[in-house]
Amino acid sequence: MQQKKSFGLWSAMFLGIGSMVGAGIFVLLGEAGAIAGNLVWISFILGGIIALLSGYSLAKLAVEYPSRGGIVEYLVQCYGEGVFSGSLSVLFYLSAMIAIAMVAKTFGTYLTMMTIGTDSTIWVNIFSAGILVLFMLINLAGSSIIAKSENVIVIFKLSILIVFTIIAFFYIDPSLLSIKDAPPAKYIFSSVALTFFAYEGFRVITNTAEDMTDPSKLMLKSMTIAILFVMALYIVVTFAVFGNLPLPEVIKAQDYALAEAAKPAFGELGFKIMAIAALVSTASSINANLYAVTNVTYQMAKNGELPKVYKRNVWHSSEGLIISTIILIIFVIFFNLEEIAAIGSISILFIHGLVHIGHFLKIKKTKANKILVFLSIVTIALAIILALNYTSKHIPDVGYFIASGFVVAFLIEMLLRGITKRVVKKQITK
């Protein structure tokens, strides 16, 4: 009897939206606003366009190679069963893990401030580890429960954001949105790297291809609708925030600007409600991305990239989920992740670019539009340049760190091949 597919159009869309509208809008909005000022909404449009082009390329690959491994499978398909694709797979896995750990840390920080009242490192770590364990259990229960739980979480989270935005529009001070007080236009482009990161979670939709009812019809559709919806949401939320808070206050409340912007309309209660929304959003992002990482580890183990223990069945998932969660908890507790997260994010951008370049080698099979795939490469390259330019001001040796990351991934790949005595294999053979 054929197993019922877990993901339809709505489930895939909600998974993507849940992954995108995570810590990004609550944390990156203030940071990007500190650069582009009240014109940051234009930066969100540019970041969204890059995401749409990248999403198109990934969606076409997902339809041709419907694998739970997502980007890992596309690397193997495009570059062959060798060390290069294997090293990139390891780098992608580690970068994705760092991103999830950072979101978990954000959740722990918000919950600590709401319950303890002070920024206690011990409680931040306890709450961060606790949310990871919770969603590990949810993911172990199976993909259908993941889809259902994500739908509920996303609806709750979006309801709060939409109600806040509608009411906040009645309190907007038009003078705060005046173009004459905006920073120079060049700063808009400097913040594009940050705004793209707020969309980066769209890639998790490709991980549902194997569990999707009809990928050829639903993959690109769900990807496009999810990104367009999130783009519209980011733009209206940006107007609501910058129309209620002067720029100096946005910069002062950089890490919690969205919650601070709720005070003019809702008072202190509004701050608390938006803080709760931040908790739900980060939890939702962890849920969606942990599902994606679980599939990445499963695919890598199946292809010989990780030890066999990663693909042993546990309940409705694999041991890879448990091992990944343990690694995440170690990251959360023992490492300062701020600088590492910036490096990991840029590494993911590099991997996106390499996937799109590799797509050209398979474009006859995917039947993708060459112009759109080419534009996805160009825009990702632009995002990398902007990200390096921005990050280098805070981490002068960022270029060397990125290169070191590739070297470490290569060494891990060679070590794993030596231990497992296996070579990378394609899951989809055509």
Secondary structure, 3 states (H helix, E strand, C coil): CCCCCCECHHHHHHHHHHHHCCHHHHHHHHHHHHHHHHHHHHHHHHHHHHHHHHHHHHHHHHHHCCCCCCHHHHHHHHHCCCHHHHHHHHHHHHHHHHHHHHHHHHHHHHHHHHHCCCCCHHHHHHHHHHHHHHHHHHHHCCHHHHHHHHHHHHHHHHHHHHHHHHHHHCCCCHHHHCHHHCCCCHHHHHCHHHHHHCCHHHHHHHHHHHHECCHHHHHHHHHHHHHHHHHHHHHHHHHHHHCCCCHHHHHHCHHHHHHHHCHHHHHHHHHHHHHHHHHHHHHHHHHHHHHHHHHHHHHHHHCCCCCHHHHCEECCEEHHHHHHHHHHHHHHHHCCHHHHHHHHHHHHHHHHHHHHHHHHHHHHHHCCCHHHHHHHHHHHHHHHHHHHHHHHCCCCCHHHHHHHHHHHHHHHHHHHHHHHCCCCCCCCCC
